[in-house]
Amino acid sequence: MKGKQAKIVFIFAAVFCAFLVYTAYANFNASDLLGQMDDSGNILYTRSDANNLQPNSRGLSGPNAVATDTTNHRLFVVDYLNNRVLVFNLDASNNLIDRVADYVLGQPDFTSNTANNGGRNAATMSSPVNAIFDPVHNRLFVADASNNRILVFDLSTIATGMNASYVLGQPDFTTATVAITQNGMWTSNSTTGISYDETNDRLFLAEYRTNRVLVFNVAPGTIANGMNASFVLGQTSFTSSTTATTQSGISGPGAVAYDATHTRLFTGEYNNQRVLVYDVATSTIANGMDASYVLGKPDFTTATGGTSATSTKNITGLKYDADNDRLFVADYTNNRILAFNVASGTLVNGMSASYVLGQATFGSSTAATTQSGLSLPVELAYDSGNKRLYVTDYTNNRIIAFNVDPATIANGANAVDALGQLDGSDNPVYTTANAQNTVAPNNKGLKTPTDIAIDSTHHRLFVADYGNSRVLVYNLDADNNLIDRTADYVLGQPDFNTSTTTITQSGGGSSVSVAYDATNNRLFVPEYSGNRVLVFDVSTITNGMNASYVLGQPNFTSSTASTTQSGTSGPYGVSYDDTYHRLFVGTDVTNNRVLVYDLSSGITNGMNASYVFGQPNFTSSTASTTASGLSGEVAPLYDGTHGRLFIADAGNNRVLVYNVTSTITNGMAASYVLGQTSFTSSVSARTQSGLSDPTSLAYDSASDLLYVGQYTNGRVSVFDVSSITNGENAIAVIGASSFTTSGAATTQGGTNRPYGLALDATRHRLYVVNYNSNRVTIYDLPTITSASLPSTATGDEYYQTINTSSTQGTTVSLSITSGTLPAGLFTEGSHFSGGPTSAGTYTFSLRAEDNNGAIGSFYSLPVSYTITVTSSTSRSASVGNSYGSQTGTGTPAWVSAPVPSEPVAIPSPAASTPPAAPKELAPLYARISELKAQVALLTSSVTSQTSFPSTPSAPSAPFSPLTIAALSSPLSSSSIPVSSYFFPRTLRIEDEGEDVKQLQIYLNTHGFIIAPDGPGSPGNETERYGAATYDAISRFQEAYERELLVPLGLTKGYGYFGPSTRKYVNGG
């Protein structure tokens, strides 16, 4: 590195910008995705949820608490597992307007759910467990449990992802220290109760872990970050946390509710399985004070749980109804809500509850997913205006609402509304409990997918969804682009919501791979757990349709693993040869082989294989590291263009290449190996040439490139297999930032355990199946988009840019893959330039190279072009042809155009005698002088005429030497300074010589500095045409845009010192 660094010269912006661009494109990014999307169908590159269980605005995952704001008409839902609080707008009567959340706190959007997303700060949360609203000051208090703090939000204005205004329990928003102190908290990994006293601006916080209830004075003028609590209940001091079952002691408090009318605080204890009632009037509250009453137990020293009207279990939620003197108690383990009449004249220890919700009787405790049932209710909220009780039904992933009007409440009553479980029209569904309101499985998500195949004829995509024991079918448009990201059909299951593993004619045996036969419209599906390969006729598809044939088993109901000519054991990969109708089937770690079936005469169930690779016969299964052996999971891929079979030999960390053009013999040896330097090595490596656990292959026949998915390395390596040498280097890598780094990332540029690959040769698109991130990433590879090239004539200046799409690297360059360019034309970066010297018709093929620095180069498919070059003598005019023909009257635009002002102060060139022209260039110089004279004559003719002839007349008499000498000076219409050195040839990047040095001297002299110091700087010019010279010529061309760019139809300098630029620099 130091040796290279010593040679680096910082030469202006060209090199610096190239460095910036290079670092920006660390990974080659995907352009589309299957399996991870939000509820609007937008793709999510950073999600990896099985079955697309994405957080969204309709679903919930482990809701833990709910709070109401009846003043501003809002409902708050603490969505515990999604690390957020959802906000639903209500109408003026505090009814739900719809069941779709309007805002989210704790996350930047509805599709994110990372704890402390972007770092712990005022806008993030980690496992929030409770919330309470202060209607007087429009504040929301959120118990952010894993951060050991209370966040205080000012909701006078609300926005998604907004910052909290204050924090309690921590000195600032970035710390999360556990502390048992007057200003500290310990709420992590536990339930936390919270309630608010509107009259006295007090906040009550029940801390499960410290066995205490803290009381804070949070009046607007008093509240401050990290402030001290005013009082503590359950402990005699702020630094103790003793567990007790007494009148003053508590154990595992998880809920609090304040009764402002009677200044009572109800405290629910999870461990003591009871509710304590404290008189907390501001005049009587004291640290460690005794409770006045107990509910759920007969006395203050009993902690035994029960299921009756008088006995409760783990209490997690409380809510007080001030209008009717009722206390609602969430009895978590009993899956019920109890309603107590706690009017001051009737409250006694161990009293009976009046009603029960979630159960039909006081003696039952069954969890249920029904309109009347509950499953682990946690917290409560009460809307007194509508007499509606909201319950967070944790296991059912929903908020369920009950009408608790005293006149109509009844035991086991049905709920009247729900959030979190909705149908397609956003109506509540009471019989589902799906996290994120997503049925698993479904037609949008995937679960550990393993392979993919494309049908470019009938425009379909097949995805082996291994974890759901099915194959999903996606319809494509006529150009083989995704119509949407929702599957249209399913094979192996009767519908999209089933994932049963079965051994039947319709499948269901863990589909692990897919291969499509375009000739016969068949799909081959190896089933790993079924030890078989199903063959489907997919000329028409219906969900759950039957297969037509089975290989590896004698019938559709058997699944015996075997090592025979007709049997298989855990078939893993499959590839089809549509020329000779051969099916290649790879097997798992047990058989270490690839079977070859000859299907040219048709298929019969349980038919014998014809040949075997990896073993000398059909009954052996030894793993080996030789030219003829295989080890572990193997995936075959047939190359019909060259008659080669590639086998990904995962156990040996290599890819074997077999020549199968003529004959196949059992146990035949491979011809080449990739990933290893010899046939006897099997080293796992993360290098440019090495492989680790290769599991999938894709082949680009047009460019002769092999894509190799590496499961352990989490990336895809690209090899040029036009000619193969053992252990050769890859030319590019997808999914990683270099050849020596691992991918295994859930990002737009990352791949996480690539398990299957498919290449759409027409669209030049690579599909990568990401096993661990439950998705398929889609990469649009570089493509040439220019349809044709214009014709030209000898002697004309020619400049054409070849347009490309889907390039992501620092530079794009062109190369000729077949045919030849017209003599005098050259490729320079992404364009052609020069001047053709020979007439004729030239056909050639071009390939674009997208240079991505540390991850190598990606190539486009070759595109064929034809350029016709005519002789300049065959055209109607021989003078000024590069400017186009001129007709009509007046002075032509190219003559009369205004002269641009010089962009920089240009000093006069030092007087010197031009070097004598070499003898062989004398005719060329004579021709140059002759052309100058003709141009000068034409200029003189134009200025003396009132009309301009369509074809200029030839001079009537020969020019005298004096006249020629006078007219050989630079054209007065150009402001470009003339060089004292004559440049005899075109110059471009990589050229070397004295003329390059003279060009650098010219540019430095006239203000277009090559480099500020070092090589190329004034006085230190070199003989090499590099990036800095290219940049200086580009700036020079842009400075004299009218002369050098406008005639070519360009606006940007192109860095090529060609005929047009040389003409002006040489003097006209």
Sequence and secondary structure as in RCSB ss.txt:
>XXXX:A:sequence
MKGKQAKIVFIFAAVFCAFLVYTAYANFNASDLLGQMDDSGNILYTRSDANNLQPNSRGLSGPNAVATDTTNHRL
FVVDYLNNRVLVFNLDASNNLIDRVADYVLGQPDFTSNTANNGGRNAATMSSPVNAIFDPVHNRLFVADASNNRI
LVFDLSTIATGMNASYVLGQPDFTTATVAITQNGMWTSNSTTGISYDETNDRLFLAEYRTNRVLVFNVAPGTIAN
GMNASFVLGQTSFTSSTTATTQSGISGPGAVAYDATHTRLFTGEYNNQRVLVYDVATSTIANGMDASYVLGKPDF
TTATGGTSATSTKNITGLKYDADNDRLFVADYTNNRILAFNVASGTLVNGMSASYVLGQATFGSSTAATTQSGLS
LPVELAYDSGNKRLYVTDYTNNRIIAFNVDPATIANGANAVDALGQLDGSDNPVYTTANAQNTVAPNNKGLKTPT
DIAIDSTHHRLFVADYGNSRVLVYNLDADNNLIDRTADYVLGQPDFNTSTTTITQSGGGSSVSVAYDATNNRLFV
PEYSGNRVLVFDVSTITNGMNASYVLGQPNFTSSTASTTQSGTSGPYGVSYDDTYHRLFVGTDVTNNRVLVYDLS
SGITNGMNASYVFGQPNFTSSTASTTASGLSGEVAPLYDGTHGRLFIADAGNNRVLVYNVTSTITNGMAASYVLG
QTSFTSSVSARTQSGLSDPTSLAYDSASDLLYVGQYTNGRVSVFDVSSITNGENAIAVIGASSFTTSGAATTQGG
TNRPYGLALDATRHRLYVVNYNSNRVTIYDLPTITSASLPSTATGDEYYQTINTSSTQGTTVSLSITSGTLPAGL
FTEGSHFSGGPTSAGTYTFSLRAEDNNGAIGSFYSLPVSYTITVTSSTSRSASVGNSYGSQTGTGTPAWVSAPVP
SEPVAIPSPAASTPPAAPKELAPLYARISELKAQVALLTSSVTSQTSFPSTPSAPSAPFSPLTIAALSSPLSSSS
IPVSSYFFPRTLRIEDEGEDVKQLQIYLNTHGFIIAPDGPGSPGNETERYGAATYDAISRFQEAYERELLVPLGL
TKGYGYFGPSTRKYVNGG
>XXXX:A:secstr
 HHHHHH    HHHHHHHHHHHHH SS   SEEEB B TTS B TT   GGG    SS  SSEEEEEEETTTTEE
EEEEGGGTEEEEEEB TTS BS SS  EEESSSSTT   TTTTSSSTT  SSEEEEEEETTTTEEEEEEGGGTEE
EEEETTS  TT   SEEESSSSTT   B  SSS B  TTS EEEEEETTTTEEEEEETTTTEEEEEE  TTT  T
T   SEEESSSSTT      SSS  SSEEEEEEETTTTEEEEEETTTTEEEEEE  TTT  TT   SEEESSSST
T      SSS    EEEEEEETTTTEEEEEEGGGTEEEEEE  TTT  TT   SEEESSSSTT      SSS  S
SEEEEEEETTTTEEEEEETTTTEEEEEE  TTT  TT   SEEES B TTS B SS   GGG  SS SSB SS  
EEEEETTTTEEEEEEGGGTEEEEEEB TTS BS SS  EEESSSSTT      BTTB S B   EEETTTTEEEE
EETTTTEEEEEE SS  TT   SEEESSSSTT      SSS  SS  EEEEETTTTEEEEE  TTT  EEEEE T
T   TT   SEEEBSSSTT      SSSB  SSEEEEEETTTTEEEEEEGGGTEEEEEE SS   TT   SEEES
SSSTT      SSS  SSEEEEEEETTTTEEEEEETTTTEEEEEE SS  TT   SEEESSSSTTS     SSS 
 SSEEEEEEETTTTEEEEEETTTTEEEEEE  EE       EETT  EEEE  EES  SSEEEEEEEEE   TTE
EEETTEEEE   S EEEEEEEEEEEE GGGBEEE   EEEEEEEE GGGSS  SSGGG    SSS  HHHHS   
  SS              GGGHHHHHHHHHHHHHHHHHHHHHHH SS  SS    SS   HHHHHHHTS  TT  
    SS   S B TT BSHHHHHHHHHHHHTT  S SSSTTSTT   SB  HHHHHHHHHHHHHTHHHHTGGGT 
SS    B HHHHHHHTT 
